[in-house]
């Protein structure tokens, strides 16, 4: 590990101009490429105290052995040079956005003498027009099958085309008029290319022109009493409209736009983009990437850089809608405008259809991140790797096959609750989850954590056999954990360790996971353990901690909602929460309880004649104040 001070340039040597910089390791390999509006403050920020840096940034500067920079005239040039260097050197510390799956495109090989329409994946080829991406290949084939009767472009492979040329007989599509059969000379290369260009124009969004043309020709044929031609044109028109119905109109102004949205956590970011052409969604793409030290504006800037840097100008839309403007978005707009050859706007939609569409894309990004996490957690190999890493890092005797995590939730010390979640073999065991109402009522997180851990492990310490009672039956907290994870740093860990020591449990390891830098704290160590951002062990700990946080917050919201609701049944002697719930379940509402007779009240389980008389007397006299939700002011029945 290198000391960054050994290669830190003197501040006076670094220019204040815009530029691009490269960090190299001891072997001369480029490990990071970045750009800056002013090189001096940006480069100086890398050579501060390592504890103040993001873990990934700290790892980068300690891996590096030298830094160099290139001054450019403006930020647009810096943006272009940064992209070129990232593509050339593929630096290991630059965030890379990789497709979460291989998307199929509808491709038309305009570079060939007889262009061919086909499904194509992988790297884009020069001389080929691409439409999409589509979610499924069958969607492309259905679209092509519908449009071939109007645009009979070639779809066969080179081998089939050559065989048809040799025998002088077209394939089936040629016989049913879904191919213009250039292989047997029905059309010459110029006529076939015109058909392919019309097909591309329709797929690019210029659909209204073809619909109007077919309608006009159909009306003219009908006026000329050529009903056979009119019927054929009617069917062609129906095929075009059917193809258009497959992509719903989302923007009524026929805008060409790419709409981006992000969903992120501490470790990863999921990106979704909808490609809208002519107001219709023509394709969708997604990426999932590791998250470095970049802020959201920087993530957006590098995303646009990687997406459009390899695109042709005609693939850049008129508008790029993003969840947050990138730093220096004017320079990004200028760069995209240069690629497209016409004005490109980069902005955040604030209202209307575009804002609604952005929310839809955001939901897709959230679901993509959730699916990615589920797939990752379901991988047995990765789970085993995570448990093995935890065993090595924490110096455990065995892999922590059972992990319990605890969290505290409250609002300014009110309705304090705790949660316990259980992961076995890296998977959640929801049947083992437990909730705690903190009896001390204190807003001190460490005191509440101490109480929760004491109550949980008192059962374990009291059992003659771990996880079983005197007769061998499983106890309330069935099995002892190999590892306890608390949400927080050293104070929370020490409170948990103290609780275990007080009840006599000494063979359970306790650690804390602090959110700010994802540091792993151990009560016996003065400094935290910082796991690599790509570590499966860190990913597992984060999932365990976040699940405990979610479970605690859910319970706290339920408690707070109940405590903020007043009812006419409150304050009646002998009518506690359980009997109140029984009355409401049996009769349906407070209003029905108020109008019920004594005999009807006695039908409720747990309500005897004396209590029924008290309830009837209290509620049938002067009408009490209605039930009110104090948080919303809503009157509840």
C-alpha positions, -999 to 999 in steps of 0.1 A, spaced: 0 0 0 15 33 -11 16 65 10 -2 92 -11 22 118 3 50 101 -16 36 112 -49 15 142 -40 23 172 -63 30 205 -48 -2 227 -50 17 254 -69 25 230 -97 -12 221 -103 -29 246 -127 -63 260 -120 -75 255 -156 -100 228 -167 -85 195 -174 -84 157 -171 -62 138 -147 -50 102 -145 -39 81 -115 -14 54 -123 -3 24 -101 33 13 -95 33 -7 -128 22 24 -148 -14 12 -154 -41 38 -154 -64 31 -124 -86 62 -125 -96 90 -149 -114 121 -139 -121 156 -150 -123 189 -132 -134 225 -138 -103 235 -119 -76 209 -115 -59 223 -84 -88 220 -58 -99 187 -73 -65 170 -71 -58 185 -37 -90 169 -23 -75 134 -30 -45 140 -7 -62 148 26 -65 126 57 -74 91 45 -100 88 73 -120 117 57 -121 100 23 -147 76 10 -134 40 13 -132 35 -24 -114 68 -29 -90 59 -1 -83 26 -17 -76 43 -51 -51 69 -37 -32 42 -18 -31 19 -48 -18 48 -70 18 57 -74 16 88 -96 -8 113 -109 -7 133 -142 -30 158 -159 -38 174 -192 -51 210 -195 -78 217 -220 -96 248 -231 -130 243 -217 -152 217 -199 -167 203 -231 -132 193 -242 -126 178 -208 -158 158 -210 -148 144 -244 -112 136 -233 -123 119 -201 -147 96 -221 -119 88 -246 -94 79 -219 -120 58 -199 -127 39 -231 -90 35 -239 -76 25 -205 -107 9 -188 -96 21 -153 -105 -3 -125 -117 25 -101 -140 42 -126 -176 32 -122 -188 11 -151 -225 8 -160 -231 -27 -173 -264 -38 -188 -284 -60 -163 -291 -82 -192 -284 -85 -230 -312 -66 -247 -323 -75 -283 -326 -48 -310 -345 -46 -342 -316 -41 -367 -317 -31 -404 -283 -37 -421 -283 -6 -443 -247 -12 -452 -255 -42 -473 -266 -41 -510 -300 -56 -500 -307 -45 -464 -320 -71 -440 -342 -67 -409 -334 -90 -381 -331 -94 -343 -296 -85 -331 -278 -85 -298 -243 -75 -287 -220 -47 -299 -235 -23 -325 -220 -26 -360 -213 3 -384 -237 7 -413 -267 -8 -393 -297 10 -380 -309 -1 -346 -343 3 -330 -351 -6 -294 -339 -21 -272 -368 -44 -267 -375 -64 -235 -381 -97 -255 -370 -110 -289 -405 -123 -296 -418 -87 -294 -395 -78 -322 -405 -107 -343 -442 -99 -338 -436 -63 -348 -417 -74 -380 -443 -99 -389 -470 -72 -387 -451 -46 -407 -437 -69 -435 -470 -68 -454 -466 -30 -457 -428 -29 -458 -417 -62 -475 -380 -59 -466 -357 -89 -467 -354 -109 -434 -335 -140 -446 -299 -149 -439 -271 -147 -464 -272 -185 -470 -310 -186 -477 -306 -155 -500 -278 -172 -521 -298 -205 -524 -329 -186 -537 -307 -168 -562 -292 -201 -574 -326 -219 -579 -345 -188 -591 -373 -194 -566 -381 -172 -535 -388 -185 -501 -422 -187 -485 -423 -150 -474 -418 -141 -511 -448 -161 -521 -471 -146 -494 -460 -110 -502 -441 -105 -470 -408 -101 -489 -402 -81 -521 -380 -110 -532 -349 -91 -544 -332 -126 -546 -351 -134 -578 -352 -99 -592 -387 -88 -584 -372 -55 -573 -338 -40 -580 -314 -29 -553 -326 8 -554 -363 -2 -550 -355 -26 -521 -334 1 -504 -363 25 -507 -385 -1 -489 -359 -5 -462 -356 33 -457 -394 36 -454 -393 8 -428 -366 26 -408 -385 59 -410 -417 42 -396 -397 26 -368 -380 59 -360 -413 75 -353 -424 90 -386 -456 69 -386 -482 95 -393 -469 101 -429 -474 64 -438 -508 62 -422 -520 93 -441 -506 80 -474 -524 46 -470 -557 63 -461 -554 85 -492 -546 57 -515 -574 35 -500 -600 63 -506 -587 69 -541 -589 32 -550 -625 30 -536 -634 61 -556 -620 44 -588 -641 13 -579 -609 -8 -575 -623 -25 -544 -597 -53 -544 -569 -27 -541 -588 -8 -515 -593 -39 -494 -556 -47 -495 -547 -11 -485 -573 -14 -457 -555 -45 -444 -522 -27 -447 -536 2 -427 -548 -21 -401 -514 -37 -398 -498 -3 -393 -523 7 -366 -518 -27 -349 -480 -21 -347 -486 14 -334 -510 1 -307 -481 -21 -293 -464 11 -281 -486 34 -261 -485 71 -265 -469 86 -233 -461 121 -245 -489 138 -265 -465 163 -281 -447 136 -301 -414 143 -283 -382 124 -288 -367 119 -254 -347 95 -232 -360 94 -197 -336 83 -169 -342 74 -133 -320 60 -105 -325 38 -75 -296 35 -51 -284 23 -18 -250 26 0 -233 0 -23 -251 -1 -57 -271 20 -81 -297 8 -106 -305 29 -137 -334 26 -160 -340 45 -192 -371 46 -215 -365 56 -251 -394 77 -263 -397 84 -300 -426 103 -315 -443 103 -281 -442 65 -279 -420 42 -259 -397 24 -284 -374 7 -259 -361 3 -224 -327 -4 -209 -313 -10 -175 -279 -11 -157 -268 -21 -122 -234 -8 -110 -213 -6 -79 -216 28 -63 -184 46 -56 -178 80 -39 -197 98 -66 -227 120 -58 -259 117 -77 -251 145 -101 -218 129 -109 -235 96 -114 -258 112 -139 -230 129 -158 -209 98 -161 -240 78 -171 -248 101 -200 -211 101 -209 -210 63 -212 -244 60 -229 -240 86 -256 -202 85 -261 -205 54 -283 -238 64 -300 -241 79 -335 -255 114 -336 -289 103 -349 -294 82 -318 -292 112 -295 -327 125 -288 -339 160 -287 -345 159 -249 -327 140 -221 -348 139 -189 -329 131 -158 -338 129 -120 -311 155 -111 -290 178 -133 -253 168 -136 -226 192 -125 -219 216 -153 -250 205 -172 -245 233 -197 -213 216 -209 -231 183 -211 -258 199 -232 -232 214 -255 -214 181 -259 -247 163 -268 -256 190 -291 -223 185 -309 -230 148 -312 -265 152 -326 -259 182 -348 -289 199 -334 -301 214 -300 -303 189 -272 -319 198 -238 -310 181 -205 -334 189 -178 -355 176 -148 -392 174 -156 -413 192 -130 -449 186 -140 -473 170 -165 -469 139 -186 -431 140 -185 -430 141 -147 -455 112 -146 -434 92 -170 -403 99 -149 -421 84 -119 -429 53 -139 -392 49 -149 -382 54 -112 -405 26 -101 -389 3 -127 -354 13 -114 -365 5 -78 -379 -29 -89 -347 -36 -109 -325 -30 -78 -348 -52 -57 -346 -80 -83 -308 -77 -84 -306 -80 -47 -329 -110 -46 -309 -127 -73 -276 -119 -55 -288 -131 -22 -302 -163 -37 -269 -173 -51 -256 -201 -29 -219 -195 -40 -220 -158 -31 -237 -165 2 -210 -191 11 -183 -166 1 -199 -139 23 -200 -162 53 -164 -173 47 -153 -137 45 -170 -128 77 -154 -158 95 -119 -146 83 -124 -109 89 -139 -113 124 -116 -142 133 -144 -165 142 -140 -202 149 -168 -211 125 -188 -194 97 -217 -174 112 -245 -196 99 -270 -178 122 -269 -140 124 -292 -119 145 -295 -81 140 -311 -56 163 -323 -20 158 -341 7 178 -368 30 164 -385 60 180 -394 97 174 -378 120 200 -380 93 227 -417 84 222 -430 49 213 -395 33 216 -394 -1 200 -368 -27 191 -365 -53 164 -347 -86 160 -342 -102 126 -326 -136 119 -306 -147 89 -296 -184 86 -271 -194 59 -274 -159 45 -312 -160 40 -339 -142 61 -359 -164 85 -389 -143 90 -406 -168 112 -378 -161 138 -382 -123 138 -392 -107 171 -404 -72 182 -398 -55 215 -416 -26 232 -389 -9 252 -403 -7 288 -379 20 300 -394 44 275 -360 62 272 -349 79 240 -313 68 246 -305 43 219 -277 26 239 -300 21 269 -328 8 247 -303 -15 229 -291 -28 263 -327 -36 274 -336 -54 241 -304 -75 241 -309 -83 278 -344 -95 273 -335 -116 242 -305 -134 258 -319 -139 292 -340 -167 277 -309 -182 262 -289 -181 294 -317 -195 315 -323 -226 293 -306 -258 305 -299 -267 269 -293 -239 244 -325 -233 225 -346 -258 245 -365 -260 277 -362 -287 304 -382 -311 283 -362 -304 252 -389 -284 234 -377 -252 215 -379 -221 236 -393 -187 225 -359 -177 212 -350 -211 198 -313 -211 190 -282 -191 199 -267 -169 172 -231 -172 159 -230 -134 153 -250 -104 166 -251 -72 144 -264 -40 159 -271 -8 139 -246 17 150 -210 23 161 -189 16 192 -215 29 218 -242 6 205 -217 -23 204 -205 -18 239 -241 -16 252 -249 -49 235 -217 -65 248 -226 -53 283 -260 -68 281 -247 -102 271 -221 -101 299 -248 -93 325 -269 -124 315 -238 -146 313 -235 -151 276 -198 -150 266 -195 -170 234 -214 -148 210 -195 -122 188 -211 -87 187 -203 -62 160 -219 -29 148 -223 -16 113 -222 22 111 -241 37 82 -220 67 73 -189 48 60 -202 12 64 -176 6 91 -176 -27 111 -170 -20 148 -159 -45 174 -161 -37 211 -125 -50 217 -109 -29 190 -100 8 189 -105 12 151 -132 -2 128 -127 -27 101 -134 -12 66 -144 -40 42 -139 -35 4 -170 -21 -13 -172 -52 -35 -171 -75 -5 -199 -101 -3 -195 -100 35 -203 -63 35 -232 -68 12 -246 -95 36 -241 -73 67 -258 -44 49 -288 -65 40 -291 -78 76 -288 -43 91 -313 -28 66 -338 -56 73 -336 -49 110 -341 -12 104 -371 -18 81 -387 -42 106 -382 -17 135 -396 12 116 -427 -8 105 -435 -17 141 -428 18 153 -452 33 127 -479 8 139 -474 18 175 -474 55 168 -506 53 147 -524 35 175 -512 60 201 -523 90 180 -559 78 177 -585 85 204 -618 67 207 -651 70 225 -643 36 240 -613 49 259 -616 55 296 -645 31 302 -637 11 334 -631 -26 326 -628 -20 289 -592 -25 279 -576 -27 245 -585 -64 240 -622 -59 247 -623 -28 227 -610 -47 197 -635 -75 204 -664 -50 204 -652 -34 172 -647 -67 154 -682 -80 165 -702 -48 158 -681 -32 131 -676 4 143 -678 27 173 -711 40 160 -726 5 161 -713 0 196 -730 33 207 -764 22 193 -762 -14 205 -785 -26 233 -772 -43 265 -782 -77 252 -763 -71 219 -732 -60 239 -733 -92 260 -730 -113 228 -694 -101 224 -669 -126 239 -655 -113 271 -682 -88 278 -704 -97 307 -737 -82 319 -721 -57 343 -696 -44 317 -723 -43 290 -744 -21 313 -715 3 320 -707 6 283 -743 11 273 -747 38 301 -716 56 291 -723 56 253 -761 60 252 -762 92 273 -745 124 262 -728 119 229 -690 119 235 -665 134 212 -659 113 181 -627 93 175 -601 116 159 -568 108 143 -545 134 159 -520 133 130 -545 141 103 -575 155 121 -597 130 104 -628 119 122 -629 81 126 -660 61 129 
